[in-house]
Protein backbone atom coordinates (compact mmCIF):
# COMPACT_ATOMS: atom_id res chain seq x y z
CA UNK A 1 0.00 0.00 0.00
CA UNK A 2 1.37 3.44 -0.86
CA UNK A 3 2.15 5.95 1.85
CA UNK A 4 -1.07 7.50 3.17
CA UNK A 5 -1.85 11.15 2.75
CA UNK A 6 -2.24 13.38 5.80
CA UNK A 7 -5.75 13.56 7.14
CA UNK A 8 -7.62 16.47 5.57
CA UNK A 9 -9.48 19.03 7.64
CA UNK A 10 -13.21 18.43 7.03
CA UNK A 11 -14.35 21.94 7.91
CA UNK A 12 -13.55 24.95 10.00
CA UNK A 13 -17.13 24.67 11.27
CA UNK A 14 -17.64 21.33 13.05
CA UNK A 15 -21.37 21.93 13.12
CA UNK A 16 -23.99 20.64 15.53
CA UNK A 17 -22.84 17.39 17.04
CA UNK A 18 -19.55 15.63 17.54
CA UNK A 19 -17.53 13.73 15.03
CA UNK A 20 -17.79 10.06 15.98
CA UNK A 21 -14.03 9.54 15.85
CA UNK A 22 -11.36 10.88 18.13
CA UNK A 23 -8.52 12.98 16.70
CA UNK A 24 -5.69 11.27 18.55
CA UNK A 25 -4.93 7.59 19.03
CA UNK A 26 -4.91 6.31 22.60
CA UNK A 27 -1.82 4.52 23.91
CA UNK A 28 -1.25 1.32 21.93
CA UNK A 29 0.25 -1.99 23.05
CA UNK A 30 4.02 -2.21 22.77
CA UNK A 31 5.15 -2.77 19.19
CA UNK A 32 1.76 -1.81 17.75
CA UNK A 33 1.29 1.07 15.31
CA UNK A 34 -1.74 2.45 13.51
CA UNK A 35 0.03 1.84 10.19
CA UNK A 36 0.64 -1.79 11.08
CA UNK A 37 -2.98 -2.28 12.14
CA UNK A 38 -4.15 -0.70 8.90
CA UNK A 39 -1.95 -3.01 6.82
CA UNK A 40 -3.32 -6.02 8.67
CA UNK A 41 -6.91 -4.86 8.17
CA UNK A 42 -6.29 -4.56 4.42
CA UNK A 43 -4.68 -8.00 4.30
CA UNK A 44 -7.53 -9.62 6.21
CA UNK A 45 -10.30 -7.93 4.22
CA UNK A 46 -8.78 -8.81 0.86
CA UNK A 47 -8.02 -12.41 1.85
CA UNK A 48 -11.57 -12.96 3.08
CA UNK A 49 -12.88 -11.15 0.00
CA UNK A 50 -11.06 -13.60 -2.24
CA UNK A 51 -12.72 -16.47 -0.37
CA UNK A 52 -16.15 -14.87 -0.81
CA UNK A 53 -15.54 -14.17 -4.51
CA UNK A 54 -14.13 -17.57 -5.51
CA UNK A 55 -16.33 -19.61 -3.19
CA UNK A 56 -19.70 -18.27 -4.28
CA UNK A 57 -21.81 -21.09 -5.73
CA UNK A 58 -24.07 -20.63 -8.72
CA UNK A 59 -27.05 -20.75 -6.38
CA UNK A 60 -26.72 -19.40 -2.84
CA UNK A 61 -29.05 -20.69 -0.15
CA UNK A 62 -30.00 -19.31 3.25
CA UNK A 63 -28.33 -21.17 6.12
CA UNK A 64 -30.23 -19.36 8.89
CA UNK A 65 -31.99 -16.11 9.74
CA UNK A 66 -31.31 -13.58 12.50
CA UNK A 67 -33.50 -10.62 13.47
CA UNK A 68 -36.34 -11.58 11.11
CA UNK A 69 -37.20 -13.96 8.28
CA UNK A 70 -35.74 -11.47 5.78
CA UNK A 71 -32.39 -11.12 7.63
CA UNK A 72 -30.41 -14.05 6.20
CA UNK A 73 -27.15 -15.78 7.04
CA UNK A 74 -25.35 -17.85 4.40
CA UNK A 75 -22.66 -20.48 4.72
CA UNK A 76 -20.22 -17.95 3.27
CA UNK A 77 -20.93 -15.44 6.07
CA UNK A 78 -19.77 -18.10 8.50
CA UNK A 79 -16.81 -19.28 6.42
CA UNK A 80 -15.53 -15.74 5.87
CA UNK A 81 -15.75 -14.89 9.56
CA UNK A 82 -14.06 -18.17 10.50
CA UNK A 83 -11.13 -17.23 8.24
CA UNK A 84 -10.88 -13.78 9.79
CA UNK A 85 -10.97 -15.15 13.33
CA UNK A 86 -8.35 -17.78 12.52
CA UNK A 87 -5.99 -15.19 11.04
CA UNK A 88 -6.47 -12.83 13.98
CA UNK A 89 -5.74 -15.64 16.44
CA UNK A 90 -2.43 -16.07 14.61
CA UNK A 91 -1.54 -12.38 14.21
CA UNK A 92 -3.13 -10.66 17.24
CA UNK A 93 -3.95 -13.30 19.88
CA UNK A 94 -4.31 -10.78 22.71
CA UNK A 95 -6.91 -8.64 20.93
CA UNK A 96 -10.66 -9.00 21.31
CA UNK A 97 -13.08 -9.81 18.48
CA UNK A 98 -16.60 -8.54 17.83
CA UNK A 99 -18.03 -10.33 14.80
CA UNK A 100 -21.45 -10.42 13.22
CA UNK A 101 -21.75 -14.20 13.08
CA UNK A 102 -19.75 -15.57 16.03
CA UNK A 103 -19.26 -15.28 19.77
CA UNK A 104 -17.47 -12.23 21.12
CA UNK A 105 -13.87 -12.68 22.25
CA UNK A 106 -12.71 -10.50 25.15
CA UNK A 107 -9.06 -9.61 24.69
CA UNK A 108 -6.40 -8.34 27.08
CA UNK A 109 -4.74 -5.70 24.88
CA UNK A 110 -7.51 -3.07 24.97
CA UNK A 111 -8.04 -3.48 21.21
CA UNK A 112 -11.01 -5.16 19.53
CA UNK A 113 -11.39 -6.24 15.92
CA UNK A 114 -14.86 -5.55 14.54
CA UNK A 115 -15.74 -7.88 11.67
CA UNK A 116 -18.44 -8.01 9.03
CA UNK A 117 -17.62 -11.10 6.95
CA UNK A 118 -20.16 -10.27 4.23
CA UNK A 119 -21.72 -6.82 4.46
CA UNK A 120 -24.65 -6.89 2.07
CA UNK A 121 -25.64 -10.52 2.54
CA UNK A 122 -28.95 -10.09 0.70
CA UNK A 123 -27.05 -8.75 -2.31
CA UNK A 124 -24.67 -11.72 -2.09
CA UNK A 125 -27.66 -14.07 -1.88
CA UNK A 126 -29.24 -12.65 -5.03
CA UNK A 127 -26.05 -11.91 -6.96
CA UNK A 128 -26.48 -8.12 -6.80
CA UNK A 129 -23.09 -6.46 -7.12
CA UNK A 130 -22.70 -4.57 -3.83
CA UNK A 131 -21.26 -6.60 -0.96
CA UNK A 132 -18.05 -6.35 0.98
CA UNK A 133 -15.82 -7.62 3.75
CA UNK A 134 -15.33 -5.03 6.49
CA UNK A 135 -12.51 -5.25 9.04
CA UNK A 136 -11.72 -2.61 11.68
CA UNK A 137 -9.85 -2.39 14.96
CA UNK A 138 -10.96 -0.11 17.78
CA UNK A 139 -9.71 0.92 21.19
CA UNK A 140 -11.96 1.13 24.22
CA UNK A 141 -15.42 -0.38 24.61
CA UNK A 142 -16.57 -2.07 21.38
CA UNK A 143 -19.51 0.32 20.99
CA UNK A 144 -19.62 2.98 18.24
CA UNK A 145 -20.68 5.71 20.66
CA UNK A 146 -17.69 5.02 22.93
CA UNK A 147 -14.87 3.48 20.91
CA UNK A 148 -11.92 5.09 19.12
CA UNK A 149 -11.57 3.51 15.68
CA UNK A 150 -7.87 3.05 14.87
CA UNK A 151 -7.74 1.38 11.47
CA UNK A 152 -10.01 -0.33 9.01
CA UNK A 153 -10.50 -1.68 5.52
CA UNK A 154 -13.51 -2.38 3.34
CA UNK A 155 -13.03 -4.73 0.38
CA UNK A 156 -15.69 -4.62 -2.32
CA UNK A 157 -15.88 -8.26 -3.38
CA UNK A 158 -17.32 -7.94 -6.88
CA UNK A 159 -15.03 -5.25 -8.32
CA UNK A 160 -12.02 -5.71 -6.03
CA UNK A 161 -11.77 -2.14 -4.76
CA UNK A 162 -10.33 -1.76 -1.27
CA UNK A 163 -10.76 1.32 0.89
CA UNK A 164 -8.66 1.75 4.01
CA UNK A 165 -7.90 4.31 6.70
CA UNK A 166 -5.82 4.79 9.80
CA UNK A 167 -6.53 7.28 12.55
CA UNK A 168 -4.64 10.45 11.67
CA UNK A 169 -3.25 8.86 8.48
CA UNK A 170 -5.98 9.72 5.98
CA UNK A 171 -8.02 7.41 3.78
CA UNK A 172 -7.30 5.75 0.46
CA UNK A 173 -8.84 3.60 -2.23
CA UNK A 174 -6.34 1.09 -3.60
CA UNK A 175 -3.54 3.34 -2.38
CA UNK A 176 -4.95 6.55 -3.89
CA UNK A 177 -5.62 9.22 -1.22
CA UNK A 178 -9.22 10.33 -0.79
CA UNK A 179 -10.65 13.73 0.11
CA UNK A 180 -14.42 13.89 0.54
CA UNK A 181 -16.12 16.62 -1.41
CA UNK A 182 -19.82 17.20 -1.54
CA UNK A 183 -22.58 19.02 -3.33
CA UNK A 184 -23.17 22.73 -3.02
CA UNK A 185 -26.58 22.24 -1.41
CA UNK A 186 -28.91 19.63 0.00
CA UNK A 187 -31.09 19.99 -3.10
CA UNK A 188 -28.21 18.90 -5.35
CA UNK A 189 -26.98 16.07 -3.10
CA UNK A 190 -27.07 12.37 -3.97
CA UNK A 191 -27.91 10.64 -0.70
CA UNK A 192 -27.35 7.03 0.31
CA UNK A 193 -29.38 5.23 2.95
CA UNK A 194 -30.46 1.78 4.08
CA UNK A 195 -33.35 0.07 5.82
CA UNK A 196 -33.74 -2.33 8.71
CA UNK A 197 -35.28 -5.80 8.64
CA UNK A 198 -38.20 -5.41 11.07
CA UNK A 199 -41.48 -4.32 9.48
CA UNK A 200 -42.17 -1.64 12.08
CA UNK A 201 -38.71 -0.10 11.63
CA UNK A 202 -39.09 -0.15 7.86
CA UNK A 203 -42.41 1.66 8.08
CA UNK A 204 -40.79 4.39 10.19
CA UNK A 205 -37.87 4.65 7.76
CA UNK A 206 -40.28 4.95 4.85
CA UNK A 207 -41.92 7.95 6.52
CA UNK A 208 -38.51 9.59 6.94
CA UNK A 209 -37.61 8.81 3.33
CA UNK A 210 -40.79 10.56 2.20
CA UNK A 211 -39.59 13.69 4.01
CA UNK A 212 -36.04 13.51 2.66
CA UNK A 213 -36.59 12.57 -1.00
CA UNK A 214 -38.28 15.83 -2.12
CA UNK A 215 -35.40 17.83 -0.59
CA UNK A 216 -32.45 16.13 -2.32
CA UNK A 217 -31.22 15.29 -5.83
CA UNK A 218 -32.01 11.59 -5.40
CA UNK A 219 -31.68 8.60 -3.09
CA UNK A 220 -29.57 5.47 -3.51
CA UNK A 221 -30.12 2.28 -1.51
CA UNK A 222 -27.22 0.00 -2.50
CA UNK A 223 -27.50 -2.56 0.29
CA UNK A 224 -24.05 -2.40 1.90
CA UNK A 225 -23.52 0.24 4.57
CA UNK A 226 -19.76 -0.33 4.55
CA UNK A 227 -19.54 0.44 0.84
CA UNK A 228 -21.96 3.38 1.15
CA UNK A 229 -19.73 5.02 3.78
CA UNK A 230 -16.68 4.56 1.57
CA UNK A 231 -18.52 6.01 -1.42
CA UNK A 232 -19.00 9.24 0.55
CA UNK A 233 -15.23 9.34 1.02
CA UNK A 234 -14.82 8.62 -2.69
CA UNK A 235 -17.24 11.33 -3.82
CA UNK A 236 -19.69 8.88 -5.40
CA UNK A 237 -22.28 9.79 -2.76
CA UNK A 238 -22.60 13.27 -1.30
CA UNK A 239 -24.34 12.24 1.92
CA UNK A 240 -25.40 9.13 3.78
CA UNK A 241 -27.72 8.43 6.69
CA UNK A 242 -29.09 5.31 8.33
CA UNK A 243 -30.80 4.32 11.54
CA UNK A 244 -30.04 0.94 13.09
CA UNK A 245 -26.49 0.24 11.94
CA UNK A 246 -24.71 -2.46 13.90
CA UNK A 247 -21.13 -1.88 15.06
CA UNK A 248 -19.70 -4.13 12.34
CA UNK A 249 -21.69 -2.33 9.64
CA UNK A 250 -19.97 0.98 10.31
CA UNK A 251 -16.65 0.42 12.08
CA UNK A 252 -14.34 0.50 9.05
CA UNK A 253 -16.45 2.57 6.67
CA UNK A 254 -17.05 5.38 9.16
CA UNK A 255 -13.31 5.68 9.75
CA UNK A 256 -12.66 5.81 6.00
CA UNK A 257 -15.25 8.58 5.67
CA UNK A 258 -13.92 10.59 8.61
CA UNK A 259 -10.30 10.28 7.51
CA UNK A 260 -11.29 11.51 4.05
CA UNK A 261 -12.55 14.70 5.69
CA UNK A 262 -16.24 13.90 5.99
CA UNK A 263 -18.23 14.67 9.13
CA UNK A 264 -19.49 11.52 10.89
CA UNK A 265 -22.17 12.28 13.45
CA UNK A 266 -25.49 11.34 15.02
CA UNK A 267 -28.51 13.51 15.71
CA UNK A 268 -29.21 15.91 18.60
CA UNK A 269 -25.54 16.31 19.50
CA UNK A 270 -24.87 12.59 19.81
CA UNK A 271 -22.08 10.57 18.27
CA UNK A 272 -22.77 8.33 15.31
CA UNK A 273 -24.09 4.93 16.31
CA UNK A 274 -27.05 2.61 16.22
CA UNK A 275 -29.61 5.38 16.83
CA UNK A 276 -28.44 7.29 13.73
CA UNK A 277 -25.38 7.75 11.57
CA UNK A 278 -25.12 10.76 9.26
CA UNK A 279 -22.07 11.27 7.03
CA UNK A 280 -20.99 13.91 4.52
CA UNK A 281 -18.96 17.03 3.94
CA UNK A 282 -19.70 20.22 5.82
CA UNK A 283 -21.66 22.40 5.63
CA UNK A 284 -24.34 20.47 3.71
CA UNK A 285 -24.23 17.51 6.09
CA UNK A 286 -25.58 19.79 8.82
CA UNK A 287 -28.59 20.61 6.65
CA UNK A 288 -29.30 16.89 6.42
CA UNK A 289 -28.90 16.53 10.19
CA UNK A 290 -31.47 19.31 10.71
CA UNK A 291 -33.90 17.70 8.26
CA UNK A 292 -33.55 14.29 9.91
CA UNK A 293 -34.09 15.77 13.35
CA UNK A 294 -37.23 17.52 12.13
CA UNK A 295 -38.45 14.22 10.68
CA UNK A 296 -37.69 12.39 13.96
CA UNK A 297 -35.52 9.96 11.97
CA UNK A 298 -34.02 8.48 15.13
CA UNK A 299 -37.41 7.92 16.78
CA UNK A 300 -36.54 10.23 19.67
CA UNK A 301 -40.09 11.55 19.92
CA UNK A 302 -41.34 7.97 20.25
CA UNK A 303 -38.71 7.09 22.83
CA UNK A 304 -37.36 4.47 20.43
N, C-alpha and C positions, 0 to 999 in steps of 0.2 A: 504494500500500500504506500502511496506517495506521502510525503510529509504533509500533515494537515495544515490548513490555513488558520491564522488566528481567529478567534471567535469574534464575529461582527457585533456591533452595538445595535440592538433592535430598534431603539428609539430613545430620544432624550426625554420623552414623556412616557413613563411606565404605565400610566393609565390606571383605571380603577381595579385594583385586585392584583395580587402578587403573582409573579412568575412562579411556576411550579417547581423550578429547579434552582438550587443554590448556585452562587457564583464561584465559590471556592470549595475544593475537595477537602473532606475531613481527613484526619490522619489515616494513612493506609498501613496495612501490615508490612513488616520488613520485607524488602525486595520486590514490593508490588508498586507498579506505576500505572497511571491512567492509560498511557500509550500501550503498555503491555496488555491490560485488560481489554482495550479496544481491539487489538490484534487478535486476541483469543475469541472475542465475540464474533468477529468477522469469520474466523476459521470455523467456529462451531456452526454459525448460521449457514455458511456455504456448504459445509459437509452434509448437514442435515437436509439442506435444500436439494443436493444431488440425490440423496436417498429418496426424497419425495418425488422428484422429477422422474428418475429412472424406475422407481418401484410402483408407479401408478398403473393399475390394471386397466384394461379396456372398459371394464364396468366396475365402478366403485360401489360398495354396499355399506349400509350403516351397521356399525358394530354395536352401538348403544346410543342412548340419548341422555341428556343432562337436565337442564332446567325445564324443558318442555319437549313435546314430541317432535318439534321442528328445530331442536338444538342438537345436531347429530355429533357423534364421535365415530371416526373410521379407524380401521386397523393401522392406517398410516399415521394418524395422530399419535397413537401409542408407540409405534415403532420409531418415529422421529424423536419423541421425547426420551425414549429409552436410550437412543444413541447419544443425545445431548447429556443425559445424566451419567452415562458411562464415561464419556470424555471428561466431564467435569470432575468425576471421582478420581480420574487419573491426573488431571492438571491442577485442580484446586480442591483437594480433599477436605480442607478446613472451612470452606465456604458453605453457606446454606443454599438451598434450592427451593424456589417457589414455581411450580409448574402447573399448567392447566390440567394435565391428565393424571398426575401422580401425587403421591403423598409428599407433604412438605418435609424438607430436611433442615433442621436447625444446626447452623454451623457455629464455629467458635472464633472466626476471624472478624466478625462484624460486617461481613459482606454477604449478599444474597444474590444469586443468579435467578432472574425472572424469565421464564421460558414460555413461549407459545410455539409449539411444534408445527402446527399448521394454522396460521391465522387466515380465516376465510374458508373454513371447512365446507360450508355449503357450496361455495364456488368450486372447490376441489371435487366435491361429490358429483357435481353436474358438469364438470369440465369447462367452467367459465374462467377466463384467464386473469384472475386477480386473487392470488393467495401467496402466502409468504411464511418464512420461518423468522421468528423474532427472538433475539437473545439480548438480554441486558444484565448489568450488574449494578447493584445499588448498595449504599451504605445506610445504616440505621434500620428502623422498623420497615418490613417489606410492605408498606402501604403507601400509595401514591401521594397522599396528603402529608406524609411525614418523612419519606425517604429522601436521600440525595442520590440521584442517578449519576453514575460515574462514567459508564461506557455502554455502548449498545450497537447492534447491527440488525438490519432488516434485509433479508434476501428474498427478492421476488422470484418465485420458483419458475414461472413460465418463461420470462424473458431474461433471467439471469442477472438483473441489476442488483447491486448491493449498496445500500446506504449505511453509513456508520458515523458515529460521533463519539467524542470523549469530552468530558467536562473541562471547559476552558481551552479545548483544542480545535473547536470548529466542527463542521459537518462536511461530509463528502459523499458523492455517488461515484462508485468505481474509481476512487482516488481523485476525482475532480471536486474542488471546493465548492460549497453551496452558499448562497446568500439569498435568503427569502426576500421576495419583492412584495407585490400585492397590487391590487387595483386601486384606482384613484378614489373610488367611492363604494359604498355598499351596493348601490344599484348596478354597478358594473363588475361585481365580484362573482366568480364561480365558486360555489360553496359545496363542500363535501359533508356528508353526514352518514349516519347508520341507524339501525333500529334494533330493539331488543327482540327477545323471543316470546315473552308472555303477551297474551292478547291485550290485557289491560294496559300494559306499558306501550304497546304499539299504538293503541287508540290515542293515548296521550301524546305520543310523538307525532302522530298524524295531525293533531290539532296545532301543534307547534309548527309543523311544516307548512300548514296552510297560512300561518302568520308570516313565515319567513319568505316563502317562495315569491310572493308579489313584490318583495322589497329587494331582490337580488337578480343578477343576470340569469342564473339557473342553478339547479341542484344536481349533484352527482351522488349516487349511492353505489359504490363500487364493491362493497362487501368485505373489505379487509381494512380494519382501522389502522393497522401498522403501516400499510402502504399509503393510505390516505394522509397520515401525518407526515410521511416522507415526501409526498407530492406537494404539500405546502412548502416544505423546505426547497423543493425543486422548482417551484413556480408553476406547476401544473394545476394546482388548486390555489385560489387566493385565500380561502378561509375554510375552517372545518369546525364542526361542533358535534358532540354526541353525549347523550345521557346514558349511564349504565356501563361504561367501559370497565372491564376487569383489569387488574394490575398488569397481567401479561399482555393485554391488548395494546397498552400504551407505553410500557416502560422504555423500550428502545426508540420507538417512533417519536415520542414526545421529546426525548433528548436530542434526536436529529433535528427536529423542528426548532427547538430552543437554541441549539448551537449554530443554526443557520441564521439566527437573528429574529425569528418569529417570537411573538408573545404566546406563552402557554399559561392559561389561567382557568379558573372556575367562574362562578357567578357570585355576586353579592360579597366580593372581597375575599372569597375562599380560593384555595389552591385548586389546581386541576385534579380531578379524581373521579370516583364513581358517580357522584351526584351530577357533575357536568365537566366536560373538557371543551375549551374553546381555544382555537389556535389560528394565528395569522399575524400579518405585519401590522404594526401601529401606523397610523391611528385608526384605520378602518376596523380593526378587530374590536375596538372598544364600542363602535357603533353596533356590531353584532352582539356583543355582550349586553348592551342596553336593550336591544330588541328581544333577546332571549329572556332577560329578566322581566320585561313587560309581559311576555307571553307565558311566564311561569314555567319555563322549559325544564327547570329542575324539580318541579312539583313542590316548591317551598310553601306555597299557599295551602296545599293539601296536607302538608306535614309529611310528604313522602320523600 
